[in-house]
Amino acid sequence: MLGYLLARAGIDVVVLEKHADFFRDFRGDTIHPSTLELVYELGLIEEFLKLPHQEIREFAGMFGNESIPLADLTHLPTHCKFLGFMPQWDFLNFFSEQGEKYPQFHLLMEAEVTDLIIEGNTVAGVKATTPTGELEVRAPLTVGCDGRSSTVRERAGLQVQSLGAPIDVLWFRIPRQPSDPGQVLGRFAPGKILVMLNRAEYWQCAFVIRKGAFAEIRNRGLEAFRDDVKSIAPFLGARVREINDWEQIKLLTVLVDRLRKWYRPGLLCIGDAAHAMSPVGGVGINLAIQDAVATANILAHPLSENYVSLTHLQKVQWRREFPTRATQWGQVQVQERILSAVLGSQQQLRAPWVLRLFKKFPLLRRIPARLIGIGVRPEHVKTPDVGTALESSTL
Ligand SMILES: Cc1cc2nc3c(=O)[nH]c(=O)nc-3n(C[C@H](O)[C@H](O)[C@H](O)COP(=O)(O)OP(=O)(O)OC[C@H]3O[C@@H](n4cnc5c(N)ncnc54)[C@H](O)[C@@H]3O)c2cc1C
């Protein structure tokens, strides 16, 4: 997103991606109203919504047998009053195709950053390995957006503060049938939590477990695991037998952390590289995109003059640190107060009293809708569009 925004503003950008494609199944799928609003501001919303996706206007949690409506997005002050579910590879392919319309955008796939080029105390670029050999890319600014195991932040020696996470997630698919219930996102039962995302032909399932409990679950065997899944979503019936190999189940380790300082001379980290997000609320992608927009807004002008000072980089952290801290605080509260409590409970579950109020007072459902759908301090695109190669050649 940052690469696209900067190229669109006329700045030469090289984006290095270590994989040959964007096809990762565990990136998460949520495109929040705040992100859709940015796509609208970029003038791309019609084209974007032609990609296969699902639209969720309200969502609920299932506590035992009781369904509690949790959020109503239909009153948000955005053009798209829904949460989009779209595999992240479609989203990334879309933006790389948009980027490629600009001559300033250079996307190198299968280019893995292995180290930084440091001159004096300043980061002057990166070293990468590619199928055709070693590569050095020099730049007035290097942006580490290489996720929560960021090589860039590690090589830069930036200090990470861990907030801990009491949960991990098991990620797998189960075929979907048209007669299945609608989009209930979270299912809570004593000792178990299952989040099910409707991907048309199949359910993308996230089974939440206590941190480190995967070995114990494997020892109990696949049959016991299938029984657990079926007990929390009985409508799946015999379809749970489709899970017939541990290879189909991916363990996703949940981390919540953030950098104390997001930058050093010549270098900035954003997205999960600056702050790994918990899957709670499914907001990590959207936060990363908000970081990208803020970075482009603040740095496009200095970059156009080929000079980015520490003060410019500090401005990005100042702008994005509060939304990050506030969101992570909320995620940690949900992890510790709700998810850990459910996983540790053996008794029949009742929804917490606060959530029961949502049933009686529909207006309350607008609060989580706003927090999740728009979040704290939403960004807006302020960078210019210098025009694509096609437009410049026809001028
Ligand atoms: C279990 C789980 C489920 C989640 N579900 C959701 C969800 O539904 N919705 C949501 O919004 N968020 C979700 N999140 C969080 C979300 O995945 C992240 O917050 C988000 O992807 C961060 O985006 P990013 O661009 O910063 O990093 P990433 O999406 O991790 O992207 C980093 C990119 O850098 C590449 N890369 C890594 N190292 C190198 C290197 N050395 N050289 C070159 N390229 C490199 C990677 O291949 C990758 O393409 C989930 C997280 C977890 C753990």
The ligand as an SDF file (V2000), in Angstrom:
LIG
                    3D

 53 58  0  0  0  0  0  0  0  0999 V2000
   -3.9010  -16.0530   13.6160 C   0  0  0  0  0  0  0  0  0  0  0  0
   -3.9610  -14.6590   13.0800 C   0  0  0  0  0  0  0  0  0  0  0  0
   -5.0920  -14.2650   12.3670 C   0  0  0  0  0  0  0  0  0  0  0  0
   -5.2160  -12.9490   11.9320 C   0  0  0  0  0  0  0  0  0  0  0  0
   -6.3580  -12.5650   11.2960 N   0  0  0  0  0  0  0  0  0  0  0  0
   -6.5060  -11.2880   10.9260 C   0  0  0  0  0  0  0  0  0  0  0  0
   -7.6830  -10.8340   10.2520 C   0  0  0  0  0  0  0  0  0  0  0  0
   -8.6150  -11.6040    9.9670 O   0  0  0  0  0  0  0  0  0  0  0  0
   -7.7570   -9.5230    9.9170 N   0  0  0  0  0  0  0  0  0  0  0  0
   -6.7620   -8.6410   10.1910 C   0  0  0  0  0  0  0  0  0  0  0  0
   -6.8970   -7.4320    9.8880 O   0  0  0  0  0  0  0  0  0  0  0  0
   -5.6160   -9.0390   10.7820 N   0  0  0  0  0  0  0  0  0  0  0  0
   -5.4630  -10.3290   11.1510 C   0  0  0  0  0  0  0  0  0  0  0  0
   -4.3090  -10.7260   11.7630 N   0  0  0  0  0  0  0  0  0  0  0  0
   -3.1890   -9.7780   11.8890 C   0  0  0  0  0  0  0  0  0  0  0  0
   -2.6140   -9.4990   10.4820 C   0  0  0  0  0  0  0  0  0  0  0  0
   -2.2840  -10.7110    9.8140 O   0  0  0  0  0  0  0  0  0  0  0  0
   -1.3870   -8.5890   10.5310 C   0  0  0  0  0  0  0  0  0  0  0  0
   -1.5690   -7.5710   11.4950 O   0  0  0  0  0  0  0  0  0  0  0  0
   -1.1270   -7.9420    9.1600 C   0  0  0  0  0  0  0  0  0  0  0  0
   -0.9940   -8.9220    8.1570 O   0  0  0  0  0  0  0  0  0  0  0  0
    0.1330   -7.0800    9.2000 C   0  0  0  0  0  0  0  0  0  0  0  0
    0.4400   -6.6360    7.8850 O   0  0  0  0  0  0  0  0  0  0  0  0
    1.9450   -6.3160    7.4860 P   0  0  0  0  0  0  0  0  0  0  0  0
    1.9050   -5.8910    6.0520 O   0  0  0  0  0  0  0  0  0  0  0  0
    2.5620   -5.4050    8.4830 O   0  0  0  0  0  0  0  0  0  0  0  0
    2.7160   -7.6950    7.6230 O   0  0  0  0  0  0  0  0  0  0  0  0
    2.4790   -9.0740    6.8510 P   0  0  0  0  0  0  0  0  0  0  0  0
    1.0700   -9.2110    6.4050 O   0  0  0  0  0  0  0  0  0  0  0  0
    3.0590  -10.1210    7.7260 O   0  0  0  0  0  0  0  0  0  0  0  0
    3.3560   -8.9050    5.5450 O   0  0  0  0  0  0  0  0  0  0  0  0
    4.7670   -8.9450    5.5940 C   0  0  0  0  0  0  0  0  0  0  0  0
    5.2510   -9.2780    4.2040 C   0  0  0  0  0  0  0  0  0  0  0  0
    6.6730   -9.1900    4.1810 O   0  0  0  0  0  0  0  0  0  0  0  0
    7.1900  -10.3430    3.5410 C   0  0  0  0  0  0  0  0  0  0  0  0
    8.5340  -10.5680    4.1170 N   0  0  0  0  0  0  0  0  0  0  0  0
    8.8130  -11.0170    5.3490 C   0  0  0  0  0  0  0  0  0  0  0  0
   10.1570  -11.0330    5.5430 N   0  0  0  0  0  0  0  0  0  0  0  0
   10.7130  -10.5910    4.3920 C   0  0  0  0  0  0  0  0  0  0  0  0
   12.0590  -10.3800    3.9760 C   0  0  0  0  0  0  0  0  0  0  0  0
   13.0930  -10.6320    4.7740 N   0  0  0  0  0  0  0  0  0  0  0  0
   12.2730   -9.9060    2.7210 N   0  0  0  0  0  0  0  0  0  0  0  0
   11.2230   -9.6380    1.8820 C   0  0  0  0  0  0  0  0  0  0  0  0
    9.9300   -9.8280    2.2370 N   0  0  0  0  0  0  0  0  0  0  0  0
    9.6900  -10.2870    3.4820 C   0  0  0  0  0  0  0  0  0  0  0  0
    6.2180  -11.4640    3.8490 C   0  0  0  0  0  0  0  0  0  0  0  0
    6.3050  -12.5130    2.9220 O   0  0  0  0  0  0  0  0  0  0  0  0
    4.8880  -10.7110    3.7690 C   0  0  0  0  0  0  0  0  0  0  0  0
    4.3660  -10.6670    2.4650 O   0  0  0  0  0  0  0  0  0  0  0  0
   -4.1640  -12.0340   12.1870 C   0  0  0  0  0  0  0  0  0  0  0  0
   -3.0060  -12.4390   12.8670 C   0  0  0  0  0  0  0  0  0  0  0  0
   -2.9050  -13.7520   13.3180 C   0  0  0  0  0  0  0  0  0  0  0  0
   -1.6780  -14.1750   14.0590 C   0  0  0  0  0  0  0  0  0  0  0  0
  1  2  1  0
  2  3  1  0
  2 52  2  0
  3  4  2  0
  4  5  1  0
  4 50  1  0
  5  6  2  0
  6  7  1  0
  6 13  1  0
  7  8  2  0
  7  9  1  0
  9 10  1  0
 10 11  2  0
 10 12  1  0
 12 13  2  0
 13 14  1  0
 14 15  1  0
 14 50  1  0
 15 16  1  0
 16 17  1  0
 16 18  1  0
 18 19  1  0
 18 20  1  0
 20 21  1  0
 20 22  1  0
 22 23  1  0
 23 24  1  0
 24 25  2  0
 24 26  1  0
 24 27  1  0
 27 28  1  0
 28 29  2  0
 28 30  1  0
 28 31  1  0
 31 32  1  0
 32 33  1  0
 33 34  1  0
 33 48  1  0
 34 35  1  0
 35 36  1  0
 35 46  1  0
 36 37  1  0
 36 45  1  0
 37 38  2  0
 38 39  1  0
 39 40  1  0
 39 45  2  0
 40 41  1  0
 40 42  2  0
 42 43  1  0
 43 44  2  0
 44 45  1  0
 46 47  1  0
 46 48  1  0
 48 49  1  0
 50 51  2  0
 51 52  1  0
 52 53  1  0
M  END
$$$$
